[in-house]
Amino acid sequence: MISLIQRVSEARVVVDGQAVGQIGPGLLVLACAERGDTEAVADRLLQKILKLRIFSDEAGKMNRSVQDLDGQGRHGGLLIVSQFTLAADCSGGNRPSFTQAAAPDEGRRLYEHLVQQARRLHPEVATGIFAADMKVHLVNDGPITIPLRMV
């Protein structure tokens, strides 16, 4: 699975003019299942996301995860959005190929598994809508943007 993690002050997903998911401080997670990915791969990705130390401690060092945003046990939010375009291959010309992305049914299944596990392990999880035309609004904090790939 491929993901792009952005530390945000706030983020929301809008579909047909309506906010369907939003968070305050936390992580915007753009996620893409690739061919051959499994639930175990999604689980490893989620564990990395939850433990990724990209929030500042009192000394200004990136030592805190989304599970301990402020050092006082306060969690940040997760906004998980499906984005198959992360699997884009632009090596063969000017039009991206998405052949490495999982088939839509498999991509949906793995995305829903990722979200379900995130909700089991983290208190604040919001989402977009799989395969919808989404508008993602965010205030990137830092800016901090980190690509992650699990195999």
Secondary structure, 3 states (H helix, E strand, C coil): CEEEEEEEEEEEEEECCEEEEEECCEEEEEEECECCCCHHHHHHHHHHHHHCCCEECCCCCEEECHHHCCCCCCCCEEEEEECHHHHCECCCCCCCECCCECCHHHHHHHHHHHHHHHHHHCCCEEECCCCCCCEEEEEEEEEEEEEEECC
